[in-house]
Amino acid sequence: MNRNLRIKELPEEERPYEKCMKYGPGKLSDAELLAVILRSGAHGSSCVDLAKEVMTISKAEEGLLGIHHVSMQELQGIRGVGKVKAAQIKCIGELSKRIASRSSRTKLDFRNPETIADYYMEQMRHLNREEMILIFFNGKNKVIKELKVSVGTVNQTVASPRELFLEALRCEAVSVLMIHNHPSGDPTPSRQDILTTKRMKEAGEFLGIPLCDHIIIGDRTYISFREEHMI
């Protein structure tokens, strides 16, 4: 008989909830961890089977990281995943990003490119489009404002020095930091990245609001223009 198989209906040795209670969540596989959240499967398959299907739907990346690359609509295309389950799955992905960011925040030092990259890594490395964040500082090197200034195509952001420095002037900023991601995972600066950075540096020098760095986020890696002596 076809039916939704809930965790409690599985054979005892296959129940991830009981396994978690007995041995701790560290002993659960990725599929079992997700199954504890989903609680029930599709018709004729268990919640663990459903979890495994969820983790293979993304074309960009398999496993739990694939959750970052699929929409709620795509998740609802899986038999057994409705609006509630889709929302739960996407919330898991968002929660993981926030936990990673919070753990990096204690080490965040805006004078140290490595700590900046660590902090923004989970926010930006899973994005399917290039996005840019502009950070404005006051004279004490404290953040005045953080602003997402552009959303690009797959491999190109569109950032005008004019619009960026207009915002810097409104904030009475004394320096600016640029951060953007490369969806490919390779942070190597493109020709456009280099030209944009050059224009930003020149505009900042003219206005007395220097560009202190441009950091490109890749997949678990980054490049700092300042560290590479490109700025």
C-alpha positions as CSV (number, residue, x, y, z in Angstrom):
1,M,0.0,0.0,0.0
2,N,1.4,3.4,-1.0
3,R,1.6,5.9,1.8
4,N,3.7,8.6,3.3
5,L,6.3,6.9,5.4
6,R,7.0,9.0,8.5
7,I,10.1,8.5,10.7
8,K,8.2,6.6,13.3
9,E,6.9,4.2,10.7
10,L,10.4,3.2,9.5
11,P,12.1,0.1,10.9
12,E,13.8,1.1,14.2
13,E,17.3,0.7,12.9
14,E,16.5,3.1,10.0
15,R,15.0,5.9,12.1
16,P,17.3,8.9,12.0
17,Y,15.4,10.6,14.9
18,E,16.1,7.6,17.3
19,K,19.7,7.4,16.0
20,C,20.2,11.0,16.7
21,M,18.8,10.7,20.3
22,K,21.0,7.6,20.9
23,Y,24.3,8.6,19.3
24,G,24.0,12.4,18.7
25,P,23.5,14.3,15.4
26,G,27.2,13.8,14.5
27,K,26.5,10.1,13.7
28,L,23.8,11.0,11.1
29,S,24.5,11.1,7.4
30,D,23.5,14.3,5.5
31,A,20.4,12.6,4.2
32,E,19.4,11.5,7.7
33,L,19.9,15.0,9.1
34,L,17.6,16.4,6.5
35,A,15.1,13.6,7.0
36,V,14.8,14.6,10.7
37,I,13.6,18.0,9.5
38,L,11.3,16.6,6.7
39,R,9.7,14.0,9.0
40,S,7.8,12.2,6.2
41,G,8.5,10.9,2.7
42,A,6.6,10.6,-0.5
43,H,4.2,7.9,-1.4
44,G,6.0,4.6,-1.2
45,S,9.3,6.0,-0.1
46,S,10.8,7.0,3.2
47,C,11.8,10.5,4.5
48,V,15.4,9.5,4.0
49,D,14.8,8.6,0.4
50,L,13.1,12.0,-0.1
51,A,16.0,13.7,1.6
52,K,18.4,12.0,-0.9
53,E,16.3,13.2,-3.8
54,V,16.4,16.8,-2.5
55,M,20.2,16.7,-2.3
56,T,20.5,15.6,-5.9
57,I,18.1,18.1,-7.6
58,S,20.6,20.9,-8.0
59,K,22.6,20.9,-11.2
60,A,25.2,23.3,-9.7
61,E,26.2,21.2,-6.7
62,E,25.1,18.0,-5.1
63,G,24.6,17.3,-1.4
64,L,23.5,19.7,1.2
65,L,25.2,22.6,-0.5
66,G,22.8,22.1,-3.4
67,I,20.0,23.6,-1.2
68,H,21.5,27.1,-1.9
69,H,21.2,26.7,-5.6
70,V,17.5,25.6,-6.0
71,S,14.4,27.7,-5.7
72,M,11.3,26.8,-3.6
73,Q,9.5,26.3,-6.9
74,E,12.1,23.7,-8.0
75,L,11.8,21.9,-4.6
76,Q,8.0,21.7,-4.9
77,G,8.6,19.9,-8.2
78,I,9.8,16.9,-6.2
79,R,7.0,14.4,-5.3
80,G,6.4,14.7,-1.6
81,V,7.7,18.3,-1.2
82,G,5.0,20.9,-0.8
83,K,5.1,24.5,0.3
84,V,5.9,23.7,3.9
85,K,8.7,21.3,3.2
86,A,10.2,23.6,0.6
87,A,10.2,26.5,3.0
88,Q,11.8,24.3,5.7
89,I,14.6,23.2,3.3
90,K,15.3,26.8,2.2
91,C,15.3,27.9,5.8
92,I,17.9,25.3,6.6
93,G,20.2,26.7,3.9
94,E,19.7,30.3,5.2
95,L,20.3,29.2,8.8
96,S,23.6,27.5,7.8
97,K,24.8,30.7,6.1
98,R,23.9,32.8,9.1
99,I,25.6,30.5,11.6
100,A,28.8,30.5,9.5
101,S,28.7,34.3,9.3
102,R,28.1,34.8,13.0
103,S,31.0,32.5,13.8
104,S,33.3,34.5,11.6
105,R,32.1,37.9,12.9
106,T,34.1,37.6,16.1
107,K,37.3,37.6,14.0
108,L,36.2,40.3,11.6
109,D,38.8,43.0,11.2
110,F,38.2,45.4,8.3
111,R,42.0,46.0,8.1
112,N,42.5,42.3,7.4
113,P,41.2,41.0,4.0
114,E,41.3,37.4,5.1
115,T,38.8,38.0,8.0
116,I,36.6,40.1,5.6
117,A,36.5,37.2,3.1
118,D,35.8,34.7,5.9
119,Y,32.8,36.8,7.1
120,Y,31.2,37.3,3.6
121,M,32.2,33.9,2.2
122,E,29.0,32.0,3.1
123,Q,26.8,34.9,2.1
124,M,28.3,35.2,-1.4
125,R,29.9,32.0,-2.6
126,H,26.6,30.2,-3.3
127,L,25.1,33.1,-5.4
128,N,24.3,32.3,-9.0
129,R,24.8,36.0,-10.0
130,E,27.5,38.5,-9.3
131,E,26.6,40.9,-6.5
132,M,28.6,43.7,-5.1
133,I,28.6,45.1,-1.5
134,L,30.0,48.5,-0.8
135,I,31.1,49.3,2.8
136,F,31.5,52.9,4.0
137,F,33.8,53.8,6.9
138,N,34.2,56.8,9.1
139,G,37.4,58.4,10.3
140,K,37.8,55.8,13.0
141,N,37.5,52.9,10.5
142,K,34.1,52.0,11.8
143,V,31.4,50.9,9.4
144,I,28.8,53.6,8.7
145,K,26.8,51.6,6.1
146,E,26.8,48.4,4.2
147,L,25.1,48.6,0.8
148,K,24.4,46.1,-2.0
149,V,24.9,48.3,-5.0
150,S,24.4,46.1,-8.0
151,V,23.2,42.7,-9.2
152,G,24.8,41.6,-12.4
153,T,24.4,38.9,-14.9
154,V,26.0,35.5,-14.6
155,N,29.5,36.9,-14.8
156,Q,29.4,40.7,-14.7
157,T,28.4,43.3,-12.3
158,V,27.5,46.8,-13.4
159,A,28.9,49.4,-11.0
160,S,29.3,53.1,-11.7
161,P,31.8,55.1,-9.7
162,R,29.4,58.0,-9.8
163,E,26.5,56.2,-8.1
164,L,28.9,54.6,-5.6
165,F,30.6,57.8,-4.5
166,L,27.3,59.7,-4.4
167,E,26.3,57.3,-1.7
168,A,29.7,57.7,0.0
169,L,29.2,61.5,0.1
170,R,25.7,61.1,1.5
171,C,27.1,59.0,4.3
172,E,30.1,61.3,4.9
173,A,32.4,58.4,4.5
174,V,36.1,58.8,4.5
175,S,37.0,55.5,2.9
176,V,35.3,52.7,0.9
177,L,35.6,48.9,0.5
178,M,34.3,46.9,-2.4
179,I,33.4,43.2,-2.2
180,H,31.9,41.1,-5.0
181,N,31.6,37.4,-5.8
182,H,32.4,35.3,-8.8
183,P,29.8,32.5,-9.3
184,S,32.3,30.4,-11.1
185,G,34.2,30.0,-7.8
186,D,37.4,31.4,-9.3
187,P,38.2,34.8,-7.8
188,T,40.8,35.8,-10.4
189,P,40.0,39.4,-11.5
190,S,38.5,39.8,-14.9
191,R,39.5,42.6,-17.2
192,Q,36.3,44.4,-16.2
193,D,37.1,43.9,-12.5
194,I,40.5,45.6,-13.0
195,L,39.1,48.5,-15.0
196,T,36.3,49.1,-12.5
197,T,38.7,49.0,-9.6
198,K,41.0,51.5,-11.4
199,R,38.1,53.9,-12.1
200,M,36.9,53.6,-8.5
201,K,40.5,54.2,-7.1
202,E,40.9,57.3,-9.4
203,A,37.4,58.7,-8.4
204,G,38.1,58.1,-4.7
205,E,41.4,59.9,-4.9
206,F,39.8,62.9,-6.6
207,L,37.1,63.1,-4.0
208,G,39.3,62.4,-1.0
209,I,37.4,59.1,-0.2
210,P,40.0,56.4,-1.0
211,L,39.1,52.9,-2.1
212,C,40.9,50.9,0.6
213,D,40.5,47.5,-1.1
214,H,38.5,45.4,-3.6
215,I,37.9,41.8,-2.5
216,I,36.6,39.1,-4.9
217,I,34.9,36.1,-3.2
218,G,35.3,32.7,-4.9
219,D,34.4,29.3,-3.6
220,R,36.3,29.0,-0.3
221,T,38.9,31.4,-1.7
222,Y,39.3,35.1,-2.4
223,I,41.6,37.7,-3.9
224,S,42.4,41.1,-2.3
225,F,43.5,43.8,-4.7
226,R,45.5,45.3,-1.8
227,E,47.2,42.1,-0.9
228,E,48.1,41.6,-4.5
229,H,49.4,45.2,-4.8
230,M,46.9,45.9,-7.5
231,I,45.5,49.0,-5.8
